[in-house]
């Protein structure tokens, strides 16, 4: 009986993971297609959680919630230091 429960829960968890990966793959293909057709995909999103090195966003148009890691963002890290003499 215990072996059957372990087998059942393993299959259930595997199916859920496969579904999540399938949704992620579809989103990647959709965004890639939109980018090739129309250029960069820019959509409104809401920040729903802020962590030390990441934040979670919800994109209503796609109905997804994703974590954005700040260290993996493709931004130019340059800091402008303004002196008090500049007006």
N, CA, C and O atoms as a DFTB+ gen file, in Angstrom:
348 C
 N C O
     1  1       0.823      -1.204       0.000
     2  2       0.000       0.000       0.000
     3  2       0.866       1.267       0.000
     4  3       0.591       2.213      -0.738
     5  1       1.913       1.275       0.835
     6  2       2.800       2.428       0.916
     7  2       3.510       2.658      -0.417
     8  3       3.651       3.797      -0.862
     9  1       3.948       1.590      -1.041
    10  2       4.624       1.709      -2.332
    11  2       3.681       2.299      -3.375
    12  3       4.120       3.079      -4.221
    13  1       2.413       1.952      -3.337
    14  2       1.436       2.491      -4.282
    15  2       1.222       3.980      -4.052
    16  3       1.087       4.740      -5.012
    17  1       1.188       4.408      -2.794
    18  2       1.027       5.833      -2.483
    19  2       2.237       6.631      -2.965
    20  3       2.094       7.708      -3.544
    21  1       3.416       6.094      -2.721
    22  2       4.627       6.776      -3.170
    23  2       4.619       6.892      -4.695
    24  3       4.959       7.943      -5.240
    25  1       4.237       5.826      -5.378
    26  2       4.150       5.833      -6.838
    27  2       3.137       6.870      -7.310
    28  3       3.410       7.627      -8.242
    29  1       1.967       6.909      -6.670
    30  2       0.907       7.852      -7.034
    31  2       1.381       9.302      -6.874
    32  3       1.231      10.110      -7.791
    33  1       1.949       9.627      -5.715
    34  2       2.385      10.997      -5.460
    35  2       3.528      11.398      -6.394
    36  3       3.609      12.550      -6.820
    37  1       4.399      10.458      -6.708
    38  2       5.485      10.733      -7.644
    39  2       4.926      11.072      -9.026
    40  3       5.369      12.032      -9.657
    41  1       3.968      10.297      -9.490
    42  2       3.355      10.560     -10.804
    43  2       2.599      11.883     -10.799
    44  3       2.659      12.634     -11.773
    45  1       1.893      12.172      -9.716
    46  2       1.145      13.423      -9.606
    47  2       2.082      14.613      -9.658
    48  3       1.829      15.578     -10.379
    49  1       3.172      14.547      -8.891
    50  2       4.139      15.646      -8.866
    51  2       4.824      15.810     -10.223
    52  3       5.066      16.933     -10.666
    53  1       5.133      14.704     -10.875
    54  2       5.753      14.763     -12.202
    55  2       4.814      15.397     -13.218
    56  3       5.246      16.178     -14.065
    57  1       3.533      15.062     -13.135
    58  2       2.551      15.645     -14.066
    59  2       2.414      17.146     -13.845
    60  3       2.312      17.905     -14.808
    61  1       2.412      17.579     -12.595
    62  2       2.311      19.017     -12.297
    63  2       3.542      19.756     -12.815
    64  3       3.415      20.836     -13.393
    65  1       4.721      19.191     -12.615
    66  2       5.946      19.809     -13.103
    67  2       5.954      19.880     -14.634
    68  3       6.373      20.886     -15.207
    69  1       5.496      18.826     -15.286
    70  2       5.420      18.818     -16.756
    71  2       4.472      19.903     -17.250
    72  3       4.754      20.565     -18.248
    73  1       3.344      20.091     -16.555
    74  2       2.391      21.133     -16.936
    75  2       3.014      22.513     -16.788
    76  3       2.865      23.352     -17.676
    77  1       3.710      22.763     -15.681
    78  2       4.350      24.055     -15.463
    79  2       5.417      24.318     -16.517
    80  3       5.529      25.439     -17.014
    81  1       6.201      23.302     -16.867
    82  2       7.231      23.466     -17.882
    83  2       6.623      23.699     -19.257
    84  3       7.173      24.454     -20.059
    85  1       5.504      23.063     -19.534
    86  2       4.815      23.250     -20.802
    87  2       4.302      24.681     -20.929
    88  3       4.422      25.291     -21.992
    89  1       3.741      25.212     -19.869
    90  2       3.257      26.600     -19.865
    91  2       4.417      27.560     -20.078
    92  3       4.302      28.519     -20.841
    93  1       5.535      27.305     -19.403
    94  2       6.709      28.168     -19.547
    95  2       7.246      28.112     -20.982
    96  3       7.597      29.145     -21.552
    97  1       7.309      26.926     -21.557
    98  2       7.782      26.777     -22.934
    99  2       6.868      27.508     -23.913
   100  3       7.348      28.175     -24.830
   101  1       5.555      27.386     -23.724
   102  2       4.607      28.092     -24.587
   103  2       4.811      29.601     -24.497
   104  3       4.796      30.295     -25.513
   105  1       5.001      30.106     -23.285
   106  2       5.231      31.543     -23.098
   107  2       6.507      31.982     -23.818
   108  3       6.523      33.029     -24.465
   109  1       7.568      31.194     -23.710
   110  2       8.824      31.528     -24.382
   111  2       8.638      31.579     -25.896
   112  3       9.141      32.492     -26.551
   113  1       7.922      30.605     -26.457
   114  2       7.681      30.578     -27.902
   115  2       6.815      31.765     -28.309
   116  3       7.077      32.393     -29.335
   117  1       5.795      32.080     -27.530
   118  2       4.914      33.210     -27.823
   119  2       5.695      34.521     -27.833
   120  3       5.563      35.317     -28.762
   121  1       6.499      34.744     -26.812
   122  2       7.255      35.988     -26.726
   123  2       8.298      36.059     -27.845
   124  3       8.521      37.127     -28.416
   125  1       8.927      34.948     -28.154
   126  2       9.888      34.924     -29.258
   127  2       9.208      35.267     -30.574
   128  3       9.744      36.046     -31.363
   129  1       8.041      34.697     -30.818
   130  2       7.300      34.973     -32.046
   131  2       6.891      36.448     -32.118
   132  3       7.051      37.092     -33.154
   133  1       6.367      36.969     -31.020
   134  2       5.972      38.380     -30.996
   135  2       7.168      39.295     -31.221
   136  3       7.052      40.316     -31.899
   137  1       8.321      38.934     -30.653
   138  2       9.528      39.742     -30.810
   139  2       9.992      39.753     -32.264
   140  3      10.369      40.801     -32.788
   141  1       9.966      38.604     -32.907
   142  2      10.380      38.538     -34.312
   143  2       9.424      39.311     -35.221
   144  3       9.852      39.912     -36.207
   145  1       8.154      39.297     -34.896
   146  2       7.164      39.983     -35.734
   147  2       7.122      41.489     -35.507
   148  3       7.071      42.263     -36.462
   149  1       7.143      41.909     -34.231
   150  2       6.854      43.309     -33.910
   151  2       7.951      44.038     -33.144
   152  3       7.816      45.231     -32.873
   153  1       9.028      43.356     -32.790
   154  2      10.073      43.982     -31.985
   155  2       9.899      43.611     -30.513
   156  3       9.133      42.708     -30.178
   157  1      10.614      44.313     -29.643
   158  2      10.565      43.968     -28.211
   159  2       9.137      43.933     -27.658
   160  3       8.297      44.764     -28.003
   161  1       8.893      42.959     -26.801
   162  2       7.580      42.802     -26.175
   163  2       7.596      43.567     -24.852
   164  3       8.301      43.195     -23.914
   165  1       6.813      44.632     -24.791
   166  2       6.741      45.457     -23.584
   167  2       5.290      45.474     -23.126
   168  3       4.398      45.889     -23.867
   169  1       5.065      45.025     -21.910
   170  2       3.713      44.952     -21.364
   171  2       3.692      45.519     -19.952
   172  3       4.717      45.538     -19.270
   173  1       2.522      45.983     -19.511
   174  2       2.342      46.459     -18.149
   175  2       2.429      45.276     -17.192
   176  3       1.935      44.187     -17.487
   177  1       3.059      45.501     -16.050
   178  2       3.159      44.470     -15.017
   179  2       3.073      45.139     -13.657
   180  3       3.329      46.336     -13.521
   181  1       2.714      44.362     -12.667
   182  2       2.628      44.877     -11.300
   183  2       3.626      44.128     -10.431
   184  3       3.690      42.899     -10.460
   185  1       4.399      44.874      -9.662
   186  2       5.321      44.262      -8.710
   187  2       4.495      43.819      -7.516
   188  3       3.787      44.622      -6.908
   189  1       4.588      42.539      -7.183
   190  2       3.765      42.014      -6.087
   191  2       4.586      41.594      -4.873
   192  3       4.037      41.351      -3.799
   193  1       5.927      41.510      -5.052
   194  2       6.772      41.135      -3.926
   195  2       8.193      41.614      -4.223
   196  3       8.658      41.517      -5.358
   197  1       8.880      42.131      -3.202
   198  2      10.249      42.603      -3.364
   199  2      11.140      41.845      -2.387
   200  3      10.859      41.772      -1.191
   201  1      12.228      41.280      -2.927
   202  2      13.209      40.560      -2.123
   203  2      14.538      41.305      -2.194
   204  3      14.616      42.370      -2.807
   205  1      15.583      40.760      -1.574
   206  2      16.890      41.427      -1.582
   207  2      17.458      41.564      -2.993
   208  3      17.901      42.648      -3.374
   209  1      17.453      40.487      -3.769
   210  2      18.092      40.515      -5.085
   211  2      17.120      40.152      -6.204
   212  3      17.544      39.799      -7.305
   213  1      15.832      40.235      -5.931
   214  2      14.839      39.881      -6.947
   215  2      13.509      40.526      -6.591
   216  3      13.325      41.052      -5.494
   217  1      12.585      40.472      -7.547
   218  2      11.221      40.900      -7.269
   219  2      10.267      40.066      -8.122
   220  3      10.626      39.597      -9.202
   221  1       9.061      39.893      -7.623
   222  2       8.039      39.121      -8.322
   223  2       7.099      40.087      -9.025
   224  3       6.672      41.087      -8.447
   225  1       6.783      39.778     -10.276
   226  2       5.869      40.611     -11.045
   227  2       4.718      39.767     -11.568
   228  3       4.859      38.568     -11.806
   229  1       3.579      40.419     -11.740
   230  2       2.407      39.789     -12.340
   231  2       2.102      40.538     -13.632
   232  3       1.952      41.759     -13.633
   233  1       2.012      39.787     -14.738
   234  2       1.703      40.367     -16.041
   235  2       0.268      39.974     -16.385
   236  3       0.025      38.858     -16.843
   237  1      -0.689      40.890     -16.167
   238  2      -2.106      40.541     -16.364
   239  2      -2.444      40.091     -17.787
   240  3      -3.283      39.209     -17.969
   241  1      -1.807      40.679     -18.789
   242  2      -2.127      40.329     -20.173
   243  2      -1.832      38.859     -20.477
   244  3      -2.544      38.224     -21.255
   245  1      -0.777      38.326     -19.857
   246  2      -0.422      36.926     -20.065
   247  2      -0.918      36.040     -18.919
   248  3      -0.895      34.814     -19.027
   249  1      -1.361      36.654     -17.832
   250  2      -1.843      35.885     -16.690
   251  2      -0.753      35.098     -15.998
   252  3      -0.990      33.989     -15.517
   253  1       0.456      35.670     -15.942
   254  2       1.572      34.946     -15.337
   255  2       2.212      35.761     -14.223
   256  3       2.131      36.989     -14.186
   257  1       2.849      35.032     -13.322
   258  2       3.631      35.628     -12.253
   259  2       5.039      35.084     -12.389
   260  3       5.233      33.871     -12.471
   261  1       6.022      35.973     -12.414
   262  2       7.412      35.554     -12.595
   263  2       8.322      36.301     -11.640
   264  3       8.047      37.436     -11.250
   265  1       9.414      35.644     -11.270
   266  2      10.434      36.267     -10.425
   267  2      11.522      36.826     -11.328
   268  3      12.018      36.130     -12.214
   269  1      11.894      38.081     -11.103
   270  2      12.939      38.749     -11.880
   271  2      14.145      38.913     -10.956
   272  3      14.065      39.579      -9.923
   273  1      15.260      38.295     -11.343
   274  2      16.490      38.402     -10.560
   275  2      17.265      39.623     -11.061
   276  3      17.593      39.716     -12.244
   277  1      17.549      40.538     -10.167
   278  2      18.179      41.807     -10.529
   279  2      19.552      41.585     -11.165
   280  3      19.918      42.298     -12.100
   281  1      20.314      40.610     -10.674
   282  2      21.658      40.384     -11.222
   283  2      21.631      39.778     -12.625
   284  3      22.673      39.711     -13.277
   285  1      20.481      39.341     -13.100
   286  2      20.374      38.768     -14.437
   287  2      19.679      39.714     -15.424
   288  3      19.400      39.335     -16.562
   289  1      19.404      40.934     -14.986
   290  2      18.753      41.897     -15.863
   291  2      19.761      42.476     -16.848
   292  3      20.874      42.823     -16.454
   293  1      19.389      42.587     -18.128
   294  2      20.320      43.125     -19.128
   295  2      20.330      44.652     -19.117
   296  3      19.780      45.297     -20.010
   297  1      20.964      45.215     -18.091
   298  2      21.020      46.671     -17.988
   299  2      22.472      47.108     -17.903
   300  3      23.333      46.355     -17.448
   301  1      22.732      48.318     -18.340
   302  2      24.059      48.905     -18.232
   303  2      24.178      49.485     -16.828
   304  3      23.435      50.390     -16.451
   305  1      25.113      48.955     -16.071
   306  2      25.281      49.410     -14.696
   307  2      26.303      50.537     -14.682
   308  3      27.510      50.298     -14.641
   309  1      25.808      51.755     -14.717
   310  2      26.681      52.921     -14.619
   311  2      26.026      53.894     -13.662
   312  3      24.820      54.137     -13.716
   313  1      26.828      54.432     -12.805
   314  2      26.314      55.329     -11.782
   315  2      26.862      56.721     -12.034
   316  3      28.071      56.909     -12.166
   317  1      25.980      57.679     -12.096
   318  2      26.394      59.069     -12.262
   319  2      26.471      59.700     -10.882
   320  3      25.492      59.722     -10.137
   321  1      27.636      60.205     -10.560
   322  2      27.825      60.871      -9.268
   323  2      27.770      62.363      -9.526
   324  3      28.605      62.905     -10.251
   325  1      26.802      63.017      -8.944
   326  2      26.637      64.458      -9.126
   327  2      27.374      65.188      -8.005
   328  3      27.224      64.873      -6.824
   329  1      28.159      66.152      -8.406
   330  2      28.858      66.930      -7.404
   331  2      27.936      68.061      -6.937
   332  3      27.039      68.468      -7.675
   333  1      28.144      68.563      -5.741
   334  2      27.298      69.653      -5.252
   335  2      27.448      70.927      -6.062
   336  3      26.593      71.809      -5.983
   337  1      28.528      71.045      -6.847
   338  2      28.747      72.250      -7.662
   339  2      27.837      72.291      -8.886
   340  3      27.590      73.362      -9.441
   341  1      27.345      71.150      -9.302
   342  2      26.495      71.095     -10.503
   343  2      25.093      71.569     -10.160
   344  3      24.492      71.111      -9.188
   345  1      24.582      72.482     -10.957
   346  2      23.223      72.983     -10.715
   347  2      22.330      72.640     -11.870
   348  3      21.146      72.975     -11.856
